[in-house]
Amino acid sequence: MHYLSVKELIAINTIFMTQENQTVQLVFPEKLKFVVEVADTTLFDEPQYPTMASKAGILFIKIIKGHIFSDGNKRTAVATMSIFLNMNHYQLTFTQSELTEFAIQVAKTDNAQLDYQQIYTIIENHLAPLNK
C-alpha cells in the first residue's frame, strides 16, 4: 500500500494555489500530519479503514473538513484521493462535475450529520482497477 507524505499533500495544494496566484498557507500542520497517517490506522491490530474506498474516503473527508490549508481544501482533497488511488492501481469513475458536487456536499454537511459509511460506499461505487 502506498500513501502520500506531508510534503506531497503540500505540493498538491501548492499547485492549486499557484494556478490562482495565491499564497500557500498551511493553517493546521498537526492536522495535516494526522491526515497523512489516518488511512493506515489500526486498532487492536485491525485496520480502521480496511478497504481502498474507506482509505481514500477518510483522506478525502479529513482534508475537506479539517480546513488544513487557507484555501483549496476541496480541490486538494479530490486530487489527493485520485492520486492515492492511482498509486494503488485504482481510478475513480466519477465525471468531473459529479466529483466536484460530491466534494461540495461533503464540505457543506455538518460534521455531526456526515455519514462516513455512505461516503465510502459512494467512492466504492465509483472505483475501478487502473487500466495498465
Sequence and secondary structure as in RCSB ss.txt:
>XXXX:A:sequence
MHYLSVKELIAINTIFMTQENQTVQLVFPEKLKFVVEVADTTLFDEPQYPTMASKAGILFIKIIKGHIFSDGNKR
TAVATMSIFLNMNHYQLTFTQSELTEFAIQVAKTDNAQLDYQQIYTIIENHLAPLNK
>XXXX:A:secstr
     HHHHHHHHHHHHHHTT    BS HHHHHHHHHHTT EETTEESS SHHHHHHHHHHHHHHHT BSS HHH
HHHHHHHHHHHHTTEEE   HHHHHHHHHHHHHS GGG  HHHHHHHHHTTEEE   
